[in-house]
């Protein structure tokens, strides 16, 4: 099938390459000339495991190409909208500028029978506003939210845990009677063949699925971090607490890792946009708890900084602190709303001599925070440090760095485990003063 993907950022580039890898003929379209040039050469403009391979394969086979010319979308059966919806600069609401611009640019190139599939995360009600403009061309709008995990995005696109399609003519019984839904089944033929749940629903429900999922995950993370705050007060261990309650099948252990909290380009801005949209709908009280979820999340970054400061009796001026991690999570070079960089910048602001290292995110970090010192080699970054702060749980830090080796490089033996990912007993046995998040 011929497909177009409008927007070739993180979501769009992965989706375009993944669709080509399962046999479709795909054109990716973006206004950024440098991004298009990079992708056209098979070079991913960001770090994502598995993407370079399918990108190169698709371009070599001729099934995948990239352009800045929206006219290239003409003739495609399905047009995916995968542009960003950042938080507005003057509030919590989502900025739909890119979504509206993408639709406006696409409209002249639509033909009767085409399908426009929204993948961007948008406030509920967006599809209803876009539908009349798209339907006037004879095309049909559906909403097909993404559920990608950075670091596993290629896998999540090709082999998702579920597929959601919102349509205007959703049958009451939830069956895939919609003609547009049947086309989407053909698009995702490899996943459908594996009996992946394919759920058809109305447009507003489909819009709510993505933000509801992110709100729930954010709530679970902040819940355990709230328990960490209590644990720190009474001398309890939040990791043991999480293990114990995680055995309850109704709760589960995933996303119960206490630490410095979540970041990235999705969870923070999505829960804020959800709150803003609920206020617009007159139902702000329904998700008012999300404001506290956000507040808890931000407090954990402050707590990590306090642990470093307290370790030096209240004064970090001139202390050499090595921060292990810059990306908001491992297996990514994404620094958007990164708790790791936030901690590093705060320590620098308090007068510490901060060195940051990360396997993939240093170039991005350097552009955003040039005031910090960046060292690519982990061991070189550790050399002479008075304290070490683990803020991104890369394997290079949690599994491949022994406390004995670290001690042979540093000047001091203070370690702050901002992700509770180290073996506390092993580090203490090696002579380190270990501080965890919500751990005695």
BELCORBEL-V567957 format. One record per run of one state. SS is the DSSP state (hx for helix, st for strand, lp for the rest). FROM is the first residue (numbers start at 1). TO is the last residue. If there is no record, write none. Layout:
ss=<SS SS>
from=<FROM FROM>
to=<TO TO>
This chain:
ss=<lp st lp hx lp st lp hx lp hx lp st lp hx lp st lp st lp st lp hx lp st lp hx lp st lp hx lp st lp hx lp hx lp st hx lp hx lp hx lp hx lp hx lp st lp hx lp st lp hx lp st lp hx lp st lp hx lp hx lp st lp hx lp st lp>
from=<1 2 7 10 22 25 30 33 41 51 62 64 68 70 74 78 82 87 88 94 95 97 108 115 119 126 136 140 144 153 159 163 168 179 188 189 194 198 203 235 238 247 267 281 284 288 289 312 320 325 339 350 353 358 362 369 373 375 378 383 387 391 395 399 403 408 414 418 424 430 433 437>
to=<1 6 9 21 24 29 32 40 50 61 63 67 69 73 77 81 86 87 93 94 96 107 114 118 125 135 139 143 152 158 162 167 178 187 188 193 197 202 234 237 246 266 280 283 287 288 311 319 324 338 349 352 357 361 368 372 374 377 382 386 390 394 398 402 407 413 417 423 429 432 436 440>
